[in-house]
Amino acid sequence: MLEILQKLISFKTIPQNKEENKKAINWIKEEINKLPVFIKEFNFDNYPSLFITAHKTKKPKLLLSAHLDVVPGPEELFKLKIEKKKILGRGVYDMKFAIACYLQLLKELNQDLKKYDLGIMITTDEEIGGFKGTKAILDKGYSCKICFLPDGGQNWNFEIKAKGVWHLKVKSYGKSAHGSRPWEGEGAIENLLRFLNNLAKIFPKEPCKNKIHWHNTLNIGKIIGGEATNQVSNYAEAFIDIRYIDLKQRNKILKRIKNLLKKFRKIKIENLVEGSPYEVERNNYYLKLFSKIAKEKFKIETGYAFSHGSSDARFFKEKNIPVILIRPKGGGHHSDKEWIDKEDLNKFYLVLKEFVVQIAK
C-alpha cells in the first residue's frame, strides 16, 4: 500500500492541473484493469472522475469515496517521505491515503469482489467545491445506501457535524470625485466598510466563550476598490465567507442581510458558493459497527468531532445518504508538514477492510 501511496503523491493533482489529474486517473485505471470491476468514467468540464463497482450498477450498497485533488505546494512536497513513524507529502492525509486503501482493498479481494455490493468513487475537484465531481455524479442518478468518506474526523473521531458554507460577493456603488473634494462624490469603499461593519455585528466576536467555536462565523477574505489615491471610489467589492451551524441560523443571517440592503441601497449581493451543513446521528448503525471493529481489532476507542470546514459529505446529505467521516492519526493538511501515522494507516486499512466485508458482502 505504501508504494501505491508514493505513486499517488507524485502526481501534482491540483484542481487546475487537469492534465495531471487525467494522468493520475489513467494510472488508477491501469492499476485495476485486470480486476473484475466495472469502471464508469466521467468528465464534467474536464474534471475527470471514476465510479468503480464490483457489479454493473449505479447504486452499490456501500460506496467508498475520495478526492484525488490537493492544494498547491512546493515541488518537494510531491515526493513521499518517511520520518520515524510519520509519512509526509502533499495529500498524504487529505486524502490520497484513502485512495491507496481502496486500491489495496480491490487488489486483495480480487476474484472475490463479485461477492460484494461495493463501489468506489474518485473525483478531482473537491478542493474547489466538488460541484463537477461528487455533486454532478450524484445528480446523474448514481447513489448508494451508505458512503464511507475519510475526509474529516481525524485521530479516530467520527465527524458527526459540519458547518454549512456560504460565499458571497458584496458589491458597492458610489460616485467619483476628486480626492480633495470628497463632499462632491460618494465613496463606494466607505459604503462597503459600513455595510460590512453592520453585518459583522450579528456574528460572535473572538475570543469567544465557546471552546470549540461551534457558532456562525464571518470572514472577509478579500476587498477590492477604487482607482487612485486622489479619487473618490465609485466601485468596491468584498468577498466574504460565512459558516453557519444549521439552516435555521442561515435563514437568520439572510434576514439580517435583507434588512441591511434596505438601508444600504447602493449595495448588491451576489451568491458565489453555498454548501449545506452536515450531520449524522451518533447511534447510526454503520458508525457503531466501524467503532466496534476498531475496538475489537486494536482496542481503539473512537470519539466524535465537529467540523468548521466542509466536504463532499454535504452532497450525500442532500440525497439523504448517511456518510461516515473518520481518519487515523495525522494532520497538517494544506500545510508543508502534512502527515499520517504509518502504523495507524495500516490499522485503519484493516479496520476498513473488515467493515467492507461485513457491510457489502
Helices and strands as residue ranges (DSSP letters): H 2-10, H 18-32, E 38-44, E 47-53, E 62-67, G 75-78, E 81-83, E 86-88, H 96-109, G 110-115, E 118-123, G 126-128, H 134-139, E 146-148, E 157-162, E 164-173, G 182-184, H 188-200, E 217-225, E 235-244, H 247-263, E 267-275, E 278-279, H 285-298, E 303-307, H 313-318, E 323-324, E 330-331, E 339-341, H 342-360
